[in-house]
């Protein structure tokens, strides 16, 4: 019943209920996925736990945000950045990149998924290779994400013969692209695909 009351267009986006069980009470919090990401859940649960412990130990809670930023502050910065000259100057480059995107040629053994416009390819690394990559990353102070991306790109290139491959990446979106704003403790949906 709680989940059915969440409405992305008209609200509410969050609902909660105290559920009485034989073993005690449980707090149920339901939030639309477009309003909260996985890191935000960690923040929310941590803050609720701290509030609960404060009330239990002191009779009240003094939890206050240590950052003065909101999700709206982040959105406003993104909007300003998107309209700025720095990003607008990159449009011809990205239009060129997008014009070169080709469908991946059929791969034998690919697992079919419902949407026929997509293909799924699973790459597995054995423990020996994984350990070598981790050691290389630590020793050379490289990003594991970049190493994995490079490995995937080279594998796809070797298989398809294409010199360029396009890969969509997803991350938590909490990068520090702007000075003087810290969203590490802000609840929202920051997931970024690039």
C-alpha positions, 0 to 999 in steps of 0.5 A: 500500500505504501509503495502504491502511494508514491507518484513521480508526477504529483507526489509524494516521492517518499512515504514511511510507516511504522510497522508493528511486528511480533518482535517489535517495530520496524520503520519502513521508508519508501522513496521513488528511485528518481529521488534517491540513489544508493549513496543517499540511502547510506546517508539517510540511514546513517542520519536516522540512526544517529537521530534515534541514538541521540533521542534514546540517550539524550531525549532529543537530537542535535543532528544538524547538517554540517554542509549548507548545500542542498540538492537544488544547489547542485542542480542550479550549478549543473544548469549554469554549467550546461549553459556556459561557454566552456561546455557549449564549445564542446558540442561539435566534438560530442556531435562528431563522437555521436555520429560515429556510434555503430551498433556492436556486431553480433557476438556468438553466445551473447545473452539475449535480453528483452529490449532488442536494441541492446546486447549484453556481454559479460567479461570475466577476469580470473584471479591471477589477472585481477591481482595483476591489474590491482597491483598495477593500479596501486603501483602506478597510481592509476584509476581502476575504472580507467584500467577496466575501461581500457581493457573492455575497449581493447577487447571490443576492438580486437573482436570487432576490428573497429578502431573506435568503440563507444562505452556508456559509463555510469557513476554516482555523480558526486564528482567535484566539478564545482568549487565551494560545493560539497554534495557528499552528504546531500540526499538526492539522485546524482547518478550520471551516465557518460 
